[in-house]
Amino acid sequence: MNRAKFVMAIYALAAILAMCAIGYSVAAGSGFGILAGIVATCVIFMTAFKMKRKLREQGLL
């Protein structure tokens, strides 16, 4: 697996963990945790899509 795919796999794992954090916060009844999980998920997705575009422009994907 090349470096670009490894980086994208890390982003995917981070997104999964952020989505799991939302579910855990719902179960725990934490409003702040739900909001923080949603923000974290959005930030991770935006960063991953920017990185994917950058890697595609460099010809690594």
CNS distance restraints for C-alpha pairs under 8 A (distance, minus, plus):
assign (resid   1 and name CA) (resid   5 and name CA) 6.39 0.50 0.50
assign (resid   1 and name CA) (resid   6 and name CA) 6.69 0.50 0.50
assign (resid   2 and name CA) (resid   6 and name CA) 6.44 0.50 0.50
assign (resid   3 and name CA) (resid   7 and name CA) 6.25 0.50 0.50
assign (resid   4 and name CA) (resid   8 and name CA) 6.34 0.50 0.50
assign (resid   4 and name CA) (resid  55 and name CA) 6.96 0.50 0.50
assign (resid   4 and name CA) (resid  60 and name CA) 6.36 0.50 0.50
assign (resid   4 and name CA) (resid  61 and name CA) 6.75 0.50 0.50
assign (resid   5 and name CA) (resid   9 and name CA) 6.11 0.50 0.50
assign (resid   5 and name CA) (resid  61 and name CA) 7.48 0.50 0.50
assign (resid   6 and name CA) (resid  10 and name CA) 6.35 0.50 0.50
assign (resid   7 and name CA) (resid  11 and name CA) 6.45 0.50 0.50
assign (resid   8 and name CA) (resid  12 and name CA) 6.20 0.50 0.50
assign (resid   8 and name CA) (resid  48 and name CA) 7.03 0.50 0.50
assign (resid   8 and name CA) (resid  52 and name CA) 7.51 0.50 0.50
assign (resid   9 and name CA) (resid  13 and name CA) 6.19 0.50 0.50
assign (resid  10 and name CA) (resid  14 and name CA) 6.18 0.50 0.50
assign (resid  11 and name CA) (resid  15 and name CA) 6.18 0.50 0.50
assign (resid  11 and name CA) (resid  44 and name CA) 6.91 0.50 0.50
assign (resid  11 and name CA) (resid  45 and name CA) 7.87 0.50 0.50
assign (resid  11 and name CA) (resid  48 and name CA) 6.06 0.50 0.50
assign (resid  12 and name CA) (resid  16 and name CA) 6.25 0.50 0.50
assign (resid  13 and name CA) (resid  17 and name CA) 6.24 0.50 0.50
assign (resid  14 and name CA) (resid  18 and name CA) 6.17 0.50 0.50
assign (resid  14 and name CA) (resid  44 and name CA) 7.15 0.50 0.50
assign (resid  15 and name CA) (resid  19 and name CA) 6.22 0.50 0.50
assign (resid  15 and name CA) (resid  41 and name CA) 5.77 0.50 0.50
assign (resid  15 and name CA) (resid  44 and name CA) 6.11 0.50 0.50
assign (resid  15 and name CA) (resid  45 and name CA) 6.91 0.50 0.50
assign (resid  16 and name CA) (resid  20 and name CA) 6.17 0.50 0.50
assign (resid  17 and name CA) (resid  21 and name CA) 6.13 0.50 0.50
assign (resid  18 and name CA) (resid  22 and name CA) 6.55 0.50 0.50
assign (resid  18 and name CA) (resid  37 and name CA) 5.59 0.50 0.50
assign (resid  18 and name CA) (resid  38 and name CA) 7.60 0.50 0.50
assign (resid  18 and name CA) (resid  40 and name CA) 6.22 0.50 0.50
assign (resid  18 and name CA) (resid  41 and name CA) 5.41 0.50 0.50
assign (resid  19 and name CA) (resid  23 and name CA) 6.65 0.50 0.50
assign (resid  19 and name CA) (resid  37 and name CA) 6.67 0.50 0.50
assign (resid  19 and name CA) (resid  38 and name CA) 7.55 0.50 0.50
assign (resid  19 and name CA) (resid  41 and name CA) 6.46 0.50 0.50
assign (resid  20 and name CA) (resid  24 and name CA) 6.17 0.50 0.50
assign (resid  21 and name CA) (resid  25 and name CA) 6.03 0.50 0.50
assign (resid  21 and name CA) (resid  33 and name CA) 7.58 0.50 0.50
assign (resid  21 and name CA) (resid  34 and name CA) 7.59 0.50 0.50
assign (resid  21 and name CA) (resid  37 and name CA) 5.78 0.50 0.50
assign (resid  22 and name CA) (resid  26 and name CA) 6.24 0.50 0.50
assign (resid  22 and name CA) (resid  33 and name CA) 6.87 0.50 0.50
assign (resid  22 and name CA) (resid  34 and name CA) 5.05 0.50 0.50
assign (resid  22 and name CA) (resid  35 and name CA) 7.92 0.50 0.50
assign (resid  22 and name CA) (resid  37 and name CA) 4.96 0.50 0.50
assign (resid  22 and name CA) (resid  38 and name CA) 6.71 0.50 0.50
assign (resid  23 and name CA) (resid  27 and name CA) 6.29 0.50 0.50
assign (resid  23 and name CA) (resid  34 and name CA) 7.79 0.50 0.50
assign (resid  24 and name CA) (resid  28 and name CA) 6.12 0.50 0.50
assign (resid  25 and name CA) (resid  29 and name CA) 5.84 0.50 0.50
assign (resid  25 and name CA) (resid  30 and name CA) 5.18 0.50 0.50
assign (resid  25 and name CA) (resid  31 and name CA) 7.26 0.50 0.50
assign (resid  25 and name CA) (resid  33 and name CA) 5.23 0.50 0.50
assign (resid  25 and name CA) (resid  34 and name CA) 5.35 0.50 0.50
assign (resid  26 and name CA) (resid  30 and name CA) 6.35 0.50 0.50
assign (resid  26 and name CA) (resid  31 and name CA) 7.61 0.50 0.50
assign (resid  26 and name CA) (resid  33 and name CA) 7.99 0.50 0.50
assign (resid  26 and name CA) (resid  34 and name CA) 6.41 0.50 0.50
assign (resid  30 and name CA) (resid  34 and name CA) 6.35 0.50 0.50
assign (resid  31 and name CA) (resid  35 and name CA) 6.33 0.50 0.50
assign (resid  32 and name CA) (resid  36 and name CA) 6.05 0.50 0.50
assign (resid  33 and name CA) (resid  37 and name CA) 5.96 0.50 0.50
assign (resid  34 and name CA) (resid  38 and name CA) 6.25 0.50 0.50
assign (resid  35 and name CA) (resid  39 and name CA) 6.21 0.50 0.50
assign (resid  36 and name CA) (resid  40 and name CA) 6.01 0.50 0.50
assign (resid  37 and name CA) (resid  41 and name CA) 6.04 0.50 0.50
assign (resid  38 and name CA) (resid  42 and name CA) 6.24 0.50 0.50
assign (resid  39 and name CA) (resid  43 and name CA) 6.14 0.50 0.50
assign (resid  40 and name CA) (resid  44 and name CA) 6.05 0.50 0.50
assign (resid  41 and name CA) (resid  45 and name CA) 6.14 0.50 0.50
assign (resid  42 and name CA) (resid  46 and name CA) 6.12 0.50 0.50
assign (resid  43 and name CA) (resid  47 and name CA) 6.07 0.50 0.50
assign (resid  44 and name CA) (resid  48 and name CA) 6.01 0.50 0.50
assign (resid  45 and name CA) (resid  49 and name CA) 6.13 0.50 0.50
assign (resid  46 and name CA) (resid  50 and name CA) 6.25 0.50 0.50
assign (resid  47 and name CA) (resid  51 and name CA) 6.14 0.50 0.50
assign (resid  48 and name CA) (resid  52 and name CA) 6.05 0.50 0.50
assign (resid  49 and name CA) (resid  53 and name CA) 6.21 0.50 0.50
assign (resid  50 and name CA) (resid  54 and name CA) 6.22 0.50 0.50
assign (resid  51 and name CA) (resid  55 and name CA) 6.06 0.50 0.50
assign (resid  52 and name CA) (resid  56 and name CA) 5.99 0.50 0.50
assign (resid  52 and name CA) (resid  61 and name CA) 7.88 0.50 0.50
assign (resid  53 and name CA) (resid  57 and name CA) 6.16 0.50 0.50
assign (resid  54 and name CA) (resid  58 and name CA) 6.36 0.50 0.50
assign (resid  55 and name CA) (resid  59 and name CA) 6.26 0.50 0.50
assign (resid  55 and name CA) (resid  60 and name CA) 5.36 0.50 0.50
assign (resid  55 and name CA) (resid  61 and name CA) 6.07 0.50 0.50
assign (resid  56 and name CA) (resid  60 and name CA) 5.83 0.50 0.50
assign (resid  56 and name CA) (resid  61 and name CA) 5.12 0.50 0.50
